[in-house]
Amino acid sequence: MVPQKKKENKGSLPASFTTGAIALVFLIIGFEAALFVHKAAVTRLVANRDQPDTVYVYVEPEAVEERAVPAGQNSRPMSTSPKEARTVRKNASHSPEAVSVREKAAPRPVETFRFNPNTVSVEDLQRLGFSEKQALSIDNYRQKGGRFRRPSDFARSYVVADSVFARLEPFIDIPRIDINRADSTTLLTLPGIGPFFAGKMVQYRTQLGGYSTVEQLLEIWHFDEEKLSGMRDLITCSEAPAFTLWTLPEPELARHPHLSRSEAHGIVLFRQHHRPDECTLDGLHAAGILSDEHYRRLSLCRIAPAPAQ
């Protein structure tokens, strides 16, 4: 007889898979049981009063004291009457475990004050109403390089509940980045700014002698309006030193990004033959010394007036 092949049960699962699944189920059940036991133990410590929270201590009455009356006075010796027994209200002592758990379980007073979520301490976060675990989670996000650019970024943090954000939003204070003072590392925190543009922003600021307006960022190569719109509410521009167009020597004028060598030479000749009140950008443009593009860009710069002769 030809031996028959055993039929393969294609629908059955491997034994190792079944064993692993059963082990996983028991692991989950054990973890849930451990959480339940821990919660029950905490609840028992909080609820268990090894002594009443408040006790009344009986204080013995003080002894009777006699007081002699000085001679010559027509009165009998007097004695103080005994003081009545009294009770004093005191807090009872509890086990250290119960005190520790109750302190953690007790509601904390919640405060509100102005804060920067990028720099606020863990302790102050707890004063604002966050638990220690939540405060450490926010701090861990910052330690890893995370930054809250806008209040809405803080709201998206998974430890910030909607009700908590609604209470804290009026107190969130995130300073804007000053493009005239920030270094390249700070500029990297702006959306859409990588090492290339951060370096270009610092380099162009040096060439200009300082930005006079945030719109001058658009003069950087490939820095478009979309990029500026994404950060406009995050930046500010402090006052830059005035460009001394009417006093700088020709070589220094030629180093300005909005002046060519021929324009620098023409400016020197123009200011030699015109009164201080005639030394204006409009005058240079009308005389054909400045190109239309350089005239437009210099109009955005803060320029010192020509000194009186």
C-alpha positions in Angstrom: 0.0 0.0 0.0 1.1 3.5 -0.8 1.3 5.6 2.4 -1.1 8.5 2.3 0.2 12.0 3.1 -1.2 13.7 6.1 -3.6 16.5 5.3 -2.1 19.9 6.1 -4.3 22.2 8.1 -3.7 25.4 6.4 -6.1 27.4 8.6 -4.2 26.7 11.9 -1.8 29.2 13.4 1.8 28.3 14.3 2.2 27.2 17.9 4.9 29.9 18.6 2.4 32.6 17.5 -0.3 31.2 19.8 2.1 31.0 22.7 3.3 34.5 22.2 -0.2 35.9 22.0 -1.2 34.2 25.2 1.9 35.5 26.9 1.1 39.1 25.7 -2.4 38.8 27.1 -1.1 37.7 30.5 1.4 40.5 30.4 -1.3 43.1 29.8 -3.5 41.7 32.5 -0.6 41.7 34.9 0.2 45.3 34.1 -3.4 46.4 34.6 -3.5 44.5 37.9 -0.4 46.2 39.1 -1.9 49.6 38.2 -5.1 48.7 40.1 -3.2 47.5 43.2 -1.0 50.7 43.2 -4.1 52.9 42.9 -5.9 51.0 45.6 -2.8 51.3 47.9 -2.7 55.1 47.3 -6.4 55.5 47.9 -6.1 53.4 51.1 -3.2 55.6 52.4 -5.1 58.8 51.7 -8.3 57.4 53.2 -6.7 55.6 56.2 -6.6 57.8 59.3 -4.2 56.1 61.7 -5.3 59.0 63.9 -8.0 61.6 63.5 -6.9 64.6 61.5 -7.8 66.9 64.4 -7.4 66.1 68.1 -8.2 68.0 71.2 -5.5 68.0 73.9 -6.6 68.4 77.5 -4.5 70.9 79.4 -4.4 70.6 83.2 -5.4 73.6 85.2 -2.6 75.6 86.7 -2.0 75.4 90.5 -3.5 78.0 92.9 -1.1 80.7 93.8 -1.5 82.9 96.9 -0.4 86.5 96.9 0.4 88.3 100.1 -0.9 91.8 100.7 1.6 94.4 101.8 1.4 95.6 105.4 -0.7 98.6 106.1 -3.4 97.7 103.7 -6.8 97.0 105.2 -7.6 93.9 103.2 -7.2 90.2 103.5 -4.7 88.2 101.6 -5.9 87.3 98.2 -5.3 84.2 96.1 -5.8 83.7 92.5 -8.6 81.4 91.5 -7.7 78.3 89.7 -7.9 78.6 85.9 -10.4 76.4 84.2 -9.2 73.4 82.4 -9.1 74.0 78.6 -8.6 72.0 75.5 -6.3 72.9 72.6 -6.9 71.9 69.0 -3.9 70.4 67.3 -3.1 68.4 64.2 -2.5 64.7 64.8 0.6 63.0 63.6 0.4 60.5 60.8 2.8 57.9 59.3 5.4 59.3 56.8 3.9 57.2 54.0 0.4 58.7 54.6 1.8 62.3 54.8 3.8 61.8 51.5 0.9 60.4 49.6 -1.6 63.0 50.9 0.7 65.9 50.0 0.9 64.6 46.4 -2.8 63.9 46.3 -3.8 67.3 47.8 -5.0 69.9 45.3 -2.3 72.6 44.7 -3.2 76.3 44.6 -3.2 77.5 41.0 -1.6 80.8 40.1 -1.7 82.9 36.9 1.2 85.3 35.8 2.9 86.3 32.7 5.4 83.6 31.4 7.4 82.6 28.4 6.9 78.9 27.8 10.4 78.7 26.3 12.1 79.8 29.5 9.7 79.2 32.4 11.1 76.9 35.1 9.6 73.6 36.1 8.7 75.0 39.5 6.8 77.9 37.9 5.0 75.5 35.5 3.7 73.7 38.6 2.6 77.0 40.1 0.6 77.6 36.9 -1.3 74.4 37.5 0.7 71.6 35.8 1.6 68.5 37.6 5.3 67.7 38.2 5.1 65.0 35.4 3.6 67.5 33.0 6.1 70.2 33.8 9.0 67.8 33.3 7.5 66.7 29.9 7.4 70.4 28.7 11.0 70.9 30.0 12.1 67.7 28.3 10.7 69.0 25.0 12.7 72.2 25.3 15.9 70.3 26.3 15.6 68.4 23.0 15.6 71.6 21.0 11.8 72.2 20.9 10.6 75.7 20.9 7.2 77.4 21.2 7.1 80.1 18.5 3.5 81.1 19.1 0.9 80.5 21.8 -0.9 78.1 19.5 2.3 75.9 19.5 2.0 75.7 23.3 -1.7 74.7 23.0 -0.7 71.8 20.8 1.4 70.2 23.5 -0.3 67.0 24.6 0.1 67.9 28.3 -1.8 71.2 27.9 -5.5 70.7 28.2 -7.9 73.0 26.3 -9.3 74.4 29.6 -5.7 75.1 30.9 -4.7 76.9 27.7 -7.9 79.0 27.8 -6.9 80.2 31.3 -3.2 80.8 30.5 -3.4 82.2 26.9 -3.7 85.9 28.0 -0.6 85.4 30.2 1.7 83.8 27.5 4.5 86.2 26.6 6.8 85.1 23.8 9.2 87.9 22.8 9.7 88.6 19.1 13.1 88.0 17.6 14.9 91.2 16.8 16.5 90.8 13.4 19.1 93.5 14.2 20.3 91.7 17.4 19.7 88.0 16.9 22.6 85.7 16.1 22.3 82.9 13.5 21.5 80.3 16.1 18.4 82.3 17.2 17.4 83.0 13.6 17.4 79.2 13.1 14.3 78.9 15.3 12.2 80.9 12.8 10.0 78.8 10.4 11.5 78.2 7.0 15.0 79.4 8.1 17.9 77.0 7.9 21.6 77.5 8.2 21.9 79.0 4.7 19.3 81.8 5.3 20.3 82.4 8.9 23.9 83.1 7.7 22.7 85.3 4.8 20.5 87.3 7.2 23.4 88.1 9.4 25.7 88.8 6.5 23.3 91.1 4.8 22.7 92.9 8.1 26.4 93.6 8.4 26.6 94.9 4.8 23.7 97.3 5.4 24.9 98.4 8.8 21.6 97.2 10.2 18.1 96.6 8.9 15.8 99.6 8.8 12.7 97.5 8.1 11.8 93.8 7.9 11.0 94.2 4.2 14.7 94.5 3.5 14.9 90.7 4.1 13.2 90.4 0.7 16.5 91.7 -0.9 18.3 88.5 0.1 18.7 86.1 -2.7 15.7 83.6 -2.9 14.1 85.2 0.2 10.5 85.5 -1.0 7.3 87.0 0.3 6.0 83.6 1.4 9.0 83.1 3.7 8.6 86.6 5.2 4.8 86.1 5.7 5.5 82.9 7.7 7.6 84.8 10.3 6.3 88.3 10.2 4.4 88.0 13.5 7.5 86.5 15.1 10.1 89.2 14.3 10.7 92.8 15.0 13.3 95.3 13.8 14.9 97.7 16.3 16.3 101.0 15.1 19.5 100.6 13.1 22.3 103.2 13.0 21.7 105.8 10.3 23.7 105.4 7.1 26.0 108.4 6.8 25.6 108.7 3.0 26.7 112.4 2.9 29.9 112.1 4.9 31.5 108.7 4.1 34.5 108.7 1.8 34.1 107.2 -1.7 35.7 103.8 -1.0 33.3 103.1 1.9 30.3 104.3 -0.1 31.2 101.8 -2.8 31.1 98.9 -0.3 27.4 99.5 0.4 25.3 96.8 -1.3 23.0 99.4 -2.9 25.8 101.6 -4.4 28.1 100.9 -7.3 31.5 102.5 -7.7 30.3 105.0 -10.3 27.3 105.9 -8.0 29.7 106.4 -5.1 31.8 108.7 -7.2 28.8 110.6 -8.3 27.6 111.1 -4.8 30.9 112.6 -3.7 30.8 115.1 -6.6 27.1 115.9 -6.0 27.6 116.8 -2.3 30.6 118.9 -3.2 28.5 121.1 -5.5 25.2 121.3 -3.6 24.0 122.8 -0.4 23.1 120.4 2.5 19.4 121.0 2.1 19.7 119.9 -1.6 21.5 116.6 -0.6 18.6 114.1 -0.8 17.9 110.8 -2.4 15.4 112.4 -4.7 18.1 114.9 -5.8 20.5 112.1 -6.5 17.9 110.2 -8.5 16.8 113.2 -10.4 20.4 113.9 -11.3 20.8 110.4 -12.8 23.3 109.3 -10.2 21.2 106.6 -8.7 19.6 103.8 -10.7 15.9 103.2 -10.1 16.6 99.9 -8.3 19.2 101.4 -5.9 17.0 104.5 -5.4 14.1 102.2 -4.3 16.3 100.1 -2.0 18.0 103.1 -0.4 14.6 104.7 0.3 14.0 101.8 2.8 17.3 102.6 4.6 17.6 105.0 7.5 19.9 107.8 6.2 21.4 110.5 8.3 20.8 114.1 7.0 23.6 116.0 5.4 25.5 118.0 8.0 25.3 121.8 7.8 28.4 123.4 6.4 
